């Protein structure tokens, strides 16, 4: 049996619309499934554990939602043999993009039912786990602004969710102040001045498809880390188009590192996000959990 966790509110209602498109296909194919509609991330975990603990029939879990919905339950699946599938229905769907899962519901369902199962790495910070990128700095402010904005809803309805991140960046860039940051990667410690952002990446992309760490891999056992520092606001703005194609890494003001454990502290607190959701402020520790979950992709 496949347990579907459907976030009805994901993508401002896209989650429920997507479920209504794939449910008839499941019935048509004779797939044995159960569906749950959680009210919030905590409820999603409760429903997952209830179903898994009460029945040994749950052979896979499929999320209909975005990166935040995946993040809410992935920690409970880590270390288990129950694979996770994804039907994208969020604003950015960056995890699905990185896995090569189609954004069209019907095609995504076909991938889920016929694709291979693969073990992948995840990120751990405190007692929380993340599948995509932990971002610190201006991208934290961007995520905060996007999640509070009205235009996110309308852009999602037009399937242009990634533009919300660009609009927020333009709003914030003029008033954001960069920080001095101490970054310890494994046993090597470095101080960076005038840091705009740090991306600790398990996958290449975030923010709806921005290739912040083009070489990042969810199977290589290390993070790719991008630090944007020591450049002006104008130079930071000029980098934006290059980020979408991953060519920013060759420009001045970009430092790329790799490691399994990352510790970040700053001259004053910087917002941190995980999988696009606010998770706290610096100082923050992030470590990799190798081959922690099974993914259907």
Secondary structure, 3 states (H helix, E strand, C coil): CEEEEECCCHHHHHHHHHHHHHHHHHHHHCCCEEEECCCCHHHHHHHHHHHHHHCCCCCEEEEEECHHHHHHHHHHHCCCCCEEEEEECCCCCHHHHHHCCCCCHHHHHHHHHHCCEEEEEEEEECCEEECCEEEEEHHHHHHHHHHHCCHHHHHHHCCCCHHHHHHHHHHHHCCCCCEEEEEEECCEEEEEEEEEEEEEECCCCECCCECCCCCCCCCCCCEEEEEEECCCHHHHHHHHHHHHHCCHHHCCCEEEEEECEEEEEECCCCEEEECCEEEEECCEEEEEEEEEEEEEC
